[in-house]
Amino acid sequence: MKNKKNTTILALLSCMMGVAAWTFSPASFASEVSQPQNSGQPAIAKRIGTIKTINGNVLTLAADSSGPETTVTVQPTARLLRLGADKDLKNATPVQLQDLQVGDTIRARGQASDDGKSIAALEVIVITRSAVQAVSDQIRQDWQKRGLAGIVAVVNPASGTITISIPSFGEKKTVTVHTSSSTVIRRYAPDSANFEAAKPSTLQQVHVDDQLRARGDRSADGNDFTAVEVVVGTFPYVEGTIKSVDASANTITVQDVLTKKTVQLKVTADSQLHQVPADAAQRMALVLKRAKSGGASPSPSASSAPADNAVGRQAGAPSGGMVPGGAGGGAPRAGGASGLQRMLDQTPTVTLAALHKGDALAILATEGAASGAGTIIKLYSGVEPILEAAPNAMMLAPWSLGGAPGGDSGP
């Protein structure tokens, strides 16, 4: 996804940093205000964000999804520390105010204004952009290496387990995902496929037919998976033809041939619109026909890896199931990518204005599409041969190939 946000950086850090004195919330980074020890002491607040501007001793932290910009006035007696590569606050080194740079991520601690928009900082802890990038790369690689994804089949809060189904061509494998009190569980926002917008959740809020991706360790026989992190969501899939396009309003109306419903979908800057070339569509259709008839391996990329993704449908819709795992997401081989998904994601992009009434589409959308309106995550036109060969059998994932939940925006 495009437009990396401050929350992405902080969510990455939350996965890596075990410092009790500095805990990042993975979904919302509004201020943490500690209660005064007695009524005569002012409240101490904490602000976390990325430096947008520096003007003397005044820092402006960029706004995020949880609130407006924050002004941080660094007090003359403030303690300034830089977190080291080991991410241990005990080993942080002193820095000077002039060492801070735009783009650095900081946590400021001090007295907040009554409106909460500014803080007089008595302590500033900084993480440089290079350190953030290093953490980002490390976690992305870990999601690729230890990622698993599938469709939720059974949730058992008593045992702390989730049974997922991993669809493939002609077969389904089930894996039991084990969670514990230390497992981080998040749920995608109804209107977003961005990992940074995912909210803290619980096992009780995981539902049958949710799409799930987990990071952790698989047992030797592949039947069990111990999760350190789980993210779930619902991403409806639409196959249909265009009824109308309104490029000025960035909306498209589609007749879903599977549910017989008419859905209106929004196109945003994060929406990925692709045009599948005719020759590529024919090759993919042939692959699906062979797989459907029990023929040769369905991977059009000649990869020996088994397919790991299948189509997602909202609860109550015709059977299917999308594995939300761009770069791995659920293959028996951790980190394996579906050849068909890879080919789809590498097809040329197309503008909304280039789409026309009657065009056949395959669309992955946000949860609102289940009720007739939503936002497009991925759209593929030129797919009529594929849909004719195997309706409800395309392979779509809510993030791009390349790693962690959230695609290009990272986890």
Secondary structure, DSSP 8 states (H G I E B T S, - for coil): --S--HHHHHHHHHHH---TTS---SS----EEE--SSTTS--EEEEEEEEEEEETTEEEE--BTTB--EEEEEEEEEEEEE--TT--GGG-EE--GGG--TT-EEEEEEEE-TTSSEEEEEEEEEE-HHHHHHHHHHHHHHHHHHEEEEEEEEEETTTTEEEEEEEETTEEEEEEEE--TT-EEEE--TT---GGG-EE--GGG--TT-EEEEEEEE-TTSSEEEEEEEEEE---EEEEEEEEEETTTTEEEEEETTT--EEEEE--TT-EEEE--HHHHHHHHHHHHHHHTT-S---TT--SS---------TTSSS------TTSTT-SSTT---HHHHHHHTS-B--GGG--TT-EEEEEE-GGGGGTEEEEEEEEES-HHHHHHSTT-----SS-TTSSTTGGG--
